[in-house]
Amino acid sequence: MTAFTSTPYSRDLGDELRQVRETGAGMSGAALAVRLGWDPSKVSNLEHGKVRATDIDLVQLFTMCGRDIQFIDEFRRRYRYAFDEYLVHGVDDARTVAVAESTATAITSYSATKVPGLVQTQEYADALHRLGGFGVNGRVPPVVQHRMDRQTVLRRPDRPRCLFYVHEFALQQRVGGRRVMEDQCARLLSEKHLIRVVPTRVVVPSNGCLLWEYEKAAPVAFSETELAQVFVQDPSAIARVRLLFDRLAEVALDAEKSRDKLVEYAGRRHGDQGPHAA
């Protein structure tokens, strides 16, 4: 068992180990450690993603929890990437994002062409999803519901410190029509203390990214496209992300002017008039 810098994926898989222990073995981590002849802290460290388990560790743990060889092999396949500094996931994998987001103490994001997920309305998120050709008639797609569920992090008493930089281009996009966009801008107004608008005249050499920061873990940069989610803990990449946010702090509208800009868009009849210059 070797200590590593934990990652969102190692913490995600560690939580999965915890669930397997509770449902399969029905005993505490300390009790399971005794049964396996391990140090009492070993199970806790594995479940918090702080250390890498060996193949033998995983076989012993899962066998004690009643899992078969097929389950063990599938978990080992995923676990080999648990501590990588660069990790790519499919867009439908919401669990690792939720784990990373829900445990962060600070969240800073920038979005060039769409409203950040944590402050999207359901109608906006649904319209955005359907524009990509992924919609399902008659019900909310799971990826949209996952996005709505993630927003509970903003309603917690101990919610993370958040700051969302939104480029004005995102406010000008016709996503779902006039009413959807007006409602979306009204939602941003309800979170106006978290929003900084980047005016149209400002060129930002980034499509968007997000930075999660933690009290006792390394920061994580995150970006996503319609094809993949990318988690990064490489220190040089984190430094570049910080430089981006330093630049945005200089060029974005202040809180009062951002509010005024959101008021303007919340009352605009999108599609009935051309874009209004910043």
Salt bridges, closest charged atoms under 4 A:
ASP12 OD1 - ARG95 NE 2.18
ASP15 OD1 - ARG18 NE 2.87
ASP15 OD2 - ARG95 NH2 3.22
GLU16 OE2 - ARG78 NH2 2.77
GLU22 OE1 - ARG18 NH1 2.91
GLU22 OE2 - ARG21 NH2 4.00
GLU47 OE2 - ARG21 NE 2.58
ASP55 OD2 - ARG76 NH2 3.05
ASP57 OD1 - LYS42 NZ 2.85
ASP73 OD1 - ARG76 NH1 3.30
GLU74 OE2 - ARG77 NH2 3.18
GLU74 OE2 - ARG78 NE 2.84
ASP93 OD2 - HIS89 ND1 2.83
GLU101 OE1 - ARG150 NE 2.70
ASP126 OD2 - ARG130 NE 2.53
ASP158 OD1 - ARG156 NE 3.09
GLU168 OE2 - LYS261 NZ 3.48
GLU182 OE1 - ARG178 NH1 3.29
ASP183 OD2 - ARG179 NH1 2.93
GLU213 OE1 - ARG242 NH1 3.06
GLU224 OE2 - ARG147 NH2 3.79
GLU250 OE1 - ARG247 NH1 3.98
ASP260 OD1 - ARG259 NH1 3.58
GLU264 OE1 - LYS261 NZ 3.66
GLU264 OE2 - ARG268 NH2 2.45
GLU264 OE2 - HIS276 NE2 3.87
ASP272 OD2 - ARG269 NE 2.39
